[in-house]
Amino acid sequence: MSKKLTLNVDETIIEKAKAYAHQTGRSLYGLVENYLRDFVAREQPNSLIDEKISRLSGKIKLPENFNEEETLRSFLEEKSI
């Protein structure tokens, strides 16, 4: 369901946005709607996994000499065997 929305935006921004929409074959309405859809989606947790990862953040202590690149390389080598 669509609902009308009126916005007051700087004229220069509107003109640039219209030009961009025209160049990309989209409507200004479509650009604004997609921007708002993406913005709202980023503000909400995507899944239970994201919540669990957020709770774990900062809880795992790695050794000071931990080498992320070497660990990743090792993991990928083992996985490909």
N, C-alpha and C positions, 0 to 999 in steps of 0.2 A: 504494500500500500504506500503510495506516495503522498507527501504533504508539502504544500507550498512553504518556502522559506525565503524571506527577504533579508539581504545582507547589504550593509554599507561598507564598501571597500574603496581604497584609494584608486582613482581613475587610471593612473599609470599601471598599477598592478592588474587591473581589469583588462586593459588593452594588451599588455604583455601576455596575460593568460589566454585571451582570445586568440592571439597570434599563435601561441604554442598549441592550443587546441586545434586550430586550423591546420598547422603544419603536421600534426600527428594524426589528423583525420578523426578527431574526437570532438565532442561538444564540451562547452564550458561546464554545463550541468554535469556531464559525465565525469569530468576531472574533479569537480568539487565533491560529488557523491563518492567516488573512489577514494579520494583523500580522507574523507570523514570515515568511511568504512575501514580503511587501513588503520587510521588513528585509533578508533574504538577497539579494533581487534588487538592492537598492541597493548592497550591498557588492561585487557582482561587476560587472566591465566589461560593458556591454551589447553592444558590437560593436567591430570593428576601427577604425571611425571614431572612437569615443570614445578609443581608445588614441592615435591619430594627433593628435587635438586636444589631448590631455593633454601629448604631447611638444612640441607647438608653443607651449603656454602659456608666456608670458613671453619668447618668442623674437622676436616682432615688436615693433619700436619705432615708436611713433606720434609725430608732431610734438606739441609741447606745446600748440599751438593747435588740435588736432584736435577737431572738434565732431561727436560721435556722432549727435546728433539731426539735424543738417543733412545729414550724410552719408547717413543712413537715408532722410530725406525725399527727397533727390536721387535715390537709388537707386530708390525706389518710384515717383517721377515718371517716370523713364526707363523703368522696367519697364512702366508702364501705357501708354506711347506705342505 
